[in-house]
Amino acid sequence: MTVVGVLHPGSMGAAVAAQASRNGAEVLWLPTGRSSATKERAQRYGLTAVSDLGELTERADIILSICPPAHAADVAAEVSAHLFTGVYVDGNAISPASMARVCSIVAPTGATVVDGSVIGSPPSASKSARLYVSGPADALTPVASLFADSAVKVYQLTGGVGRASALKLSYSSYQKASRVLAAVSYALAHDYGVEEELLDIAQSRTTSYLAETAYIPKVAARSWRWGPEMREAASALRDVGLPPDLAEASAVVMSRWDDLKDSSLDVPQALEHLHSTPDDEPG
C-alpha cells in the first residue's frame, strides 16, 4: 500500500487526497492547528490522522502539498526539517521561480521534487480535476498511479520542474483575472443603475463572464487565496519580460475581498466590498 501525506486538506487538497484513498492508498494528515472544517473534511474522506509532522514524513512515500500559494515555501521548509526522502509533490499555484525555491528547500534532504498544478474544481463523483505534473520522469509514474481511473486526471509534462507551475499560472492569469474584471464591470454598472442592460448585452454574446453574475460572490469568497496566486502569476510574467500589470491589479482588487473567506453573500453584498478609499489599499 502506498502511503500518502497531504499538507493540508483544504477543500481542494482533501478532495484530491480522497481520490488517492479510494484507489487504495493510505492518506495521512496532521490535525494539529487545523480548523474544525478541515477536521470534518478529513474525517469525511477517511484520512488517517497522525500525531505530528515527524510521523507523517517518516511514514509517507509521497507528500502532496496543496495549500494557499503564500504558504508553499513554509510548508516545504517544515517538511525538509524532518529530512523527508520520498516524493514531494508541490501542487500549489506558484510561479516557476517560486517552484525552484521550493525545490531548493526540499531536494537537499534527499527528496525527489515533483512540480504539480491542479486545474478545475475539487474532484468528486460528479466533477473531475486535472493534475499536471513535471519533474524527474521516474517520480511522475508513481504519482500518476495514485489516481488511475479516478476523478483526478493526471497529465505528465516533459521538461522538468517549473513546467506544471507555468501552465497553471498561464491559465490562472486569464481565468481568474477575467472573473475579477467582470465583477468590477458589473459593480460600475450597478452603481449607475444599468446592470440589467449590461447583463442583457453579455447574455447576447456566445460566452461571457459578465453573464455569470452569480459567480461574483464565489470569486469574493475565494479571493483570500486567488489574490496571492495572481501575485505569483505577476511574478512569472515579470520573470520572462511580460507585463505583470493586469495580474497585479487583479490581486489588488481581490485584496478588498480578503475578509470574505468562504463567505456566502449575494451579488450586491459582494459588490459593496469592492468600494473603499485609496487609504484602504495594501501597501
C-alpha positions in Angstrom: 0.0 0.0 0.0 1.3 3.4 -0.9 1.3 5.9 2.0 0.5 9.5 1.1 0.7 12.5 3.3 -1.4 15.6 2.5 -0.5 19.1 3.6 -3.1 20.4 4.2 -6.6 19.1 3.4 -8.5 22.2 2.4 -11.4 21.9 0.0 -9.1 21.0 -2.9 -6.4 19.1 -1.0 -8.9 16.9 0.8 -10.8 16.1 -2.4 -7.6 15.2 -4.3 -6.4 13.1 -1.4 -9.8 11.3 -1.2 -9.3 10.1 -4.8 -5.9 8.5 -3.8 -7.6 7.0 -0.8 -10.3 5.4 -2.9 -7.6 3.9 -5.1 -6.2 2.1 -2.1 -3.6 4.5 -0.7 -3.4 5.3 2.9 -3.6 9.1 3.3 -2.2 10.7 6.3 -2.9 14.2 7.6 -1.8 16.4 10.5 -4.8 17.8 12.6 -2.6 20.0 14.8 -3.6 23.6 14.3 -6.2 22.9 11.7 -9.8 24.2 11.7 -12.9 22.3 12.6 -13.9 22.5 9.0 -10.6 20.8 7.9 -11.0 18.1 10.5 -14.6 17.4 9.4 -13.4 17.1 5.8 -10.6 14.8 6.7 -13.0 12.6 8.7 -15.5 12.6 5.8 -12.9 11.5 3.3 -11.4 8.8 5.6 -8.0 10.3 6.0 -5.7 9.0 8.8 -4.7 11.5 11.5 -1.1 11.4 12.7 0.4 12.9 15.9 3.0 15.2 14.3 4.8 16.1 11.1 7.7 13.8 12.0 5.4 10.8 11.9 3.9 11.9 8.6 7.2 12.4 6.9 8.6 9.1 8.3 5.6 7.0 7.1 4.7 8.7 3.8 6.1 7.6 0.5 4.6 10.6 -1.3 3.7 14.0 0.2 1.2 16.3 -1.5 1.5 19.9 -0.7 -1.8 21.6 -1.7 -2.1 24.9 0.3 -2.6 28.6 -0.4 0.4 29.7 -2.6 1.7 32.1 0.1 2.5 29.2 2.4 4.1 26.9 -0.2 7.7 27.7 0.8 6.9 27.5 4.6 5.3 24.1 4.2 8.3 22.9 2.2 10.7 24.1 4.9 8.7 22.3 7.6 8.9 19.1 5.6 12.6 19.5 4.9 13.4 20.0 8.6 12.3 16.3 9.1 14.7 15.1 6.4 11.9 13.6 4.1 13.4 11.4 1.4 10.3 10.4 -0.6 8.5 12.1 -3.4 7.4 15.6 -2.6 4.6 17.0 -4.9 4.1 20.7 -4.7 0.6 21.2 -6.2 0.3 24.9 -5.4 -0.4 27.8 -7.7 3.1 29.3 -7.6 5.4 30.7 -10.2 8.2 28.7 -11.8 10.7 30.8 -9.8 8.8 30.0 -6.5 8.7 26.4 -7.5 12.5 26.4 -8.0 12.8 27.8 -4.4 10.6 25.0 -3.1 12.9 22.5 -4.9 16.0 24.1 -3.4 14.4 23.7 0.1 13.3 20.1 -0.2 15.7 18.4 -2.5 18.9 18.7 -0.3 17.3 16.3 2.2 17.2 13.6 -0.5 13.6 14.1 -1.5 12.5 13.9 -5.2 10.6 17.0 -6.1 7.6 17.0 -8.5 6.1 20.2 -9.8 2.3 19.9 -9.8 -0.7 22.0 -10.7 -4.4 21.3 -10.1 -6.8 22.8 -12.6 -10.5 22.5 -12.1 -13.0 22.1 -9.3 -12.4 19.8 -6.3 -12.8 16.3 -7.7 -16.0 14.4 -6.7 -18.5 11.9 -8.1 -19.7 14.5 -10.5 -16.6 16.6 -11.2 -13.1 15.8 -12.3 -9.9 17.8 -12.0 -6.7 17.7 -13.9 -3.3 17.3 -12.2 -0.4 18.3 -14.4 3.0 17.1 -13.2 6.5 17.7 -14.3 9.9 16.8 -12.9 12.0 13.6 -12.7 10.4 11.1 -15.0 10.8 8.2 -12.6 8.8 10.1 -10.0 5.9 11.0 -12.2 4.7 7.5 -12.8 4.0 6.6 -9.1 2.2 9.9 -8.7 0.0 9.2 -11.7 -0.6 5.7 -10.4 -2.2 7.2 -7.2 -5.1 8.5 -9.3 -5.5 5.9 -12.0 -9.2 5.7 -13.1 -10.2 8.3 -10.6 -11.7 11.8 -10.8 -8.2 13.2 -10.9 -6.8 13.0 -14.4 -3.0 13.1 -14.4 -1.1 14.6 -17.3 2.7 14.2 -17.3 4.7 17.0 -18.8 8.2 16.8 -20.2 10.8 19.5 -19.5 11.4 19.3 -15.7 10.3 21.3 -12.7 8.6 24.6 -13.5 6.6 23.4 -16.5 3.4 22.5 -14.5 3.6 25.7 -12.5 3.9 27.7 -15.7 0.9 26.0 -17.2 -1.2 26.7 -14.1 -0.4 30.4 -14.0 -0.8 30.8 -17.7 -4.3 29.6 -17.2 -5.0 31.4 -14.0 -3.7 34.8 -15.3 -6.7 34.7 -17.7 -9.3 32.7 -15.9 -9.2 34.5 -12.6 -8.3 38.0 -13.8 -11.3 37.9 -16.3 -13.6 36.9 -13.4 -12.4 39.9 -11.4 -12.7 42.3 -14.4 -16.3 41.0 -14.8 -17.0 41.8 -11.2 -15.6 45.3 -11.4 -17.5 46.0 -14.6 -20.8 44.8 -13.0 -20.1 46.9 -9.9 -19.7 50.0 -12.1 -22.9 49.3 -13.9 -24.7 48.6 -10.6 -23.7 52.0 -9.2 -25.3 53.7 -12.2 -28.3 51.5 -12.4 -27.5 49.9 -15.7 -26.7 46.4 -14.5 -29.7 44.9 -16.3 -28.6 46.4 -19.6 -25.0 45.2 -19.1 -26.3 41.7 -18.3 -28.5 41.8 -21.4 -25.6 42.7 -23.6 -23.4 40.0 -22.1 -26.1 37.3 -22.4 -26.5 38.1 -26.1 -22.9 37.0 -26.6 -22.0 33.3 -27.1 -19.9 33.3 -23.9 -19.1 36.0 -21.4 -18.1 36.0 -17.7 -20.2 39.2 -17.5 -23.2 37.0 -18.0 -22.3 34.8 -15.0 -23.1 37.3 -12.2 -23.9 34.5 -9.8 -20.2 33.7 -9.8 -19.2 37.1 -8.4 -19.8 36.1 -4.7 -17.8 32.9 -5.3 -14.9 35.0 -6.6 -15.1 37.2 -3.5 -15.1 34.1 -1.1 -12.0 32.7 -2.8 -10.0 35.9 -3.2 -8.1 35.2 0.0 -6.2 32.6 -1.9 -6.7 33.7 -5.5 -5.1 37.1 -4.7 -1.7 35.5 -3.8 -2.0 33.3 -6.8 -2.3 36.4 -9.0 0.8 37.8 -7.4 2.6 34.6 -8.3 1.3 35.0 -11.8 2.6 38.6 -11.9 6.0 37.3 -10.8 6.0 34.7 -13.5 5.1 37.2 -16.2 7.8 39.6 -14.9 10.4 36.9 -15.0 10.0 36.4 -18.7 9.7 40.1 -19.6 5.9 40.2 -20.0 3.8 43.0 -18.4 2.5 41.9 -15.0 0.1 44.8 -14.5 -3.2 43.0 -15.1 -2.3 40.2 -12.7 -1.1 42.7 -10.1 -4.2 44.8 -10.5 -6.4 41.7 -10.1 -4.6 40.9 -6.8 -5.3 44.5 -5.6 -9.0 44.1 -6.4 -9.1 40.8 -4.6 -7.5 42.2 -1.5 -10.7 44.2 -0.9 -12.4 40.8 -0.5 -9.7 39.4 1.8 -12.1 39.3 4.8 -14.8 37.3 2.9 -13.0 33.9 3.1 -15.5 31.1 2.5 -18.4 33.5 2.9 -21.9 33.2 1.4 -23.0 36.5 0.1 -25.4 37.7 -2.6 -24.1 39.7 -5.6 -24.9 43.2 -4.1 -23.1 42.4 -0.9 -20.0 41.1 -2.7 -20.0 44.3 -4.9 -20.3 46.5 -1.9 -17.0 45.2 -0.6 -15.3 46.5 -3.7 -15.9 50.1 -2.6 -13.1 51.5 -0.4 -11.0 54.6 -0.2 -7.4 54.8 -1.5 -6.2 54.6 2.1 -7.6 51.1 2.3 -5.3 49.8 -0.4 -2.5 47.4 0.7 1.0 49.0 0.7 
